[in-house]
C-alpha cells in the first residue's frame, strides 16, 4: 500500500485554524461595538424619561412597563430559539440580522404617535436584541482560551458602560437640541450602518477550538448530537411541558376573568402572562437537550438567580437614575446627560475589568472565585448607592452652607463605586456559565441564563422602581423615586447570598 493510500484510509482531522492575536482582538472590538449599540438603544429610553412622560402623559408605572416588560418579555423569551439556531448555524449571520432589526425598531420609536405604538416598537427592539448577546458570548469563548476567557468576556461587557454612557449623552443632547424623536432615529440609523461591517469582517470560528487539542479538533456542530452525547432530553422536555401547563392555566384564568367578572385588564394581564409562559415552554422544548444538562445543576440556578437579583437593581437603577437626578438633584436634562454618562463610563469600565481580572487570578486557586468576587461586590454596592444619593446631606453636615456643586461632585465620586461594583459580575459569571456545558451547547446555555437574568432583571427591575415610586408618591411626592430605590437595595443582599452558594457548588458542576 502506498503512502497515498495509507493517508487516504485514515480519517481526516482538519487542522483547527488558530486566529492571530491581532485578528482575535479586532473581533472582540467589533463585538464590543455591537454590544455598545445594544445598550445605546436600550439606555436611550432612560435619559428620555422626562420628555416621553410629558409627551404621552405617562405615570411612573406606565414608563416602567415601557422600559421593562415591553422590552424584556420578548428579549428574554426569543433569545433561546435564536441561540438554538446560533448553535447550529452561523452566529455572525444571526447577530447581523439581530442588529439590523433592533436598530430599525429603535428608529421607528422616533415616529411613534401613541403610548401603544411606542410599546410595540420597544417590543420590536427586544426581538432584535434577543439574537445579539448569547451568540456573542459563544464567539468570545471560541476566540479566547480558557485562561483568558473571563477577561475577554469582561472586555466584551465594556459595551454596557460604553453604550449606557453614549446612549445617555447622545440621546439627551439630541433630545434637547432637536427633540426626543430625532434621538431615537439617529441612534437607530447608526446600528444599521454597523451591521454590514459585522457581517463582512467577522468570521465564525470552530466551536470549542480554543478548548480542544490542536491535533484533535471538535466535530462540526452539525455532527454533534447533544441528546445522545450528554444524556437524554427528558429533564428539558418535562420543564417545557410544565411551562406549557402554566400557560394554559393562565390563559384559562384570564378568559374566565374577562367573561364572568368583566375584568378586562386583569384578563389581559393573565393573557400576557400566558403568552410569556407559552413562549418560554416552546423555547425550552427547542432547547431541551441543553436544558437537560443545566437544569439539574445547582450552580446554574444559583448563578442565574443571583445575577437576576442583582440585575433588578442594576438595570432598574440605570434606567431610573436620570429621572432621579432631575427630580432630587434639580438638574436639567443637559446636565444629567453629561453627569450620568461620566458615571456610567468611568465606573462601569473599571468595575467590569476589575471583576474579570480578579476572578481570573483567584480562579487559579478554585472555581468558586467566579461567583464569590461579585458576591462581595454587591454587599458593598448597596450602602454606597444610599450614601451617594444622600451626598448633599453629608456635605451639609461637614460643610454647612456649602455650594450645591460640592454635593454633586461628592455624589459623582461615590456613584462611581457602586456603578462599577454592580457590573463586576459580568465577566466572572458569564465565564462560569460557559463552563456548565460542552462547547457545542454554549450559545443555548447562555440564552437560558439570559432568560432568567433579563426576564427578572430588566422586566421586574425597570417596572418595580416605577411601580414603587407611584405607590410611595402620596407620602413622599417628588422624592418617591428616591425611596423606591432604597427599597430595591435588598436585592443586592439576596444576590450575594445566592452567589456565595454558587461558589460552593461550581467545582462539581464545571465542564472543561
Secondary structure, 3 states (H helix, E strand, C coil): CCHHHHHHHCCCCCCCCCCCHHHHHHHHHHHHHHHHHHHHHHHHHHHCHHHHHHHHCCCHHHHHHHHCHHHHHHHHHHHHHHHHHHCCCCHHHHHHHHHHHHHHHHHHHCCCCCHHHHHHHHHHHHHHHCCCCHHHHHHHHHHCCHHHHHHHHHHHCHHHHHHHHHHHHHHHHHHHHHCHHHHHHHHHHHHHHHHHHHHHHCCCCCCCCCCCCCCCCCCCHHHCCHHHHCCCCHHHHHHHHHHHHHHHHHHHHHHHHHHHCCCHHHHHHHHHHHHHHHHHHHHHHHCHHHHHHHCCCHHHHHHHHHHHHHHHHHHHHHHHHHHHHHHHCCCCHHHHHHHHHHHHHHHHHHHHHHHHHHHHHHCCCCCCHHHHHHHHHHHHHHHHHHHHHCHHHHHHHHCCCCCHHHHHHHHHHHHHHHHHHCCCHHHHHHHHHHCCCCHHHHHHHHHHHHHHHHHHHHHHHHHHHHHHHHHHHHHHHHHHHHHHHHHHCHHHHHHHHHHHHHHHHHHHHCCC
